[in-house]
Amino acid sequence: MATPARGKARVKVVKNNKTGRTKKVSYGQKGAKIGAKGSARQKSYCARSAGQMKKFPKAAKNPNSALRLSRKRWKC
């Protein structure tokens, strides 16, 4: 089992189908709680991360990027 990078809470191991190589993607702040659906924290995070999706289109297109994995976890 892979361990997250320092300061990160979660990790997902992604395999590249073309090359067969694996990559570890660490995401999420260690110790932070995810807000409940419809809470002010959740709405605020989703609004902030929507701006990141516009600023970083390459990460927005990749379903295994830390940004997309975090948004999925927050239910954005």
SULWOGI-V130769 format. One record per pair of residues at least 6 apart in sequence whose C-alpha atoms are under 6 Angstrom apart, sorted by sequence separation. I is the first residue (numbers start at 1). J is the second residue. If there is no record, write none. Layout:
# SULWOGI-V130769
I:J + I:J
This chain:
# SULWOGI-V130769
4:10 + 15:21 + 35:41 + 59:65 + 4:11 + 15:22 + 35:42 + 53:60 + 14:22 + 14:23 + 13:23 + 13:24 + 12:24 + 12:25 + 11:25 + 11:26 + 10:26 + 10:27 + 8:27 + 9:28 + 8:28 + 9:29 + 5:26 + 8:29 + 9:30 + 4:26 + 8:30 + 7:30 + 46:76 + 27:66
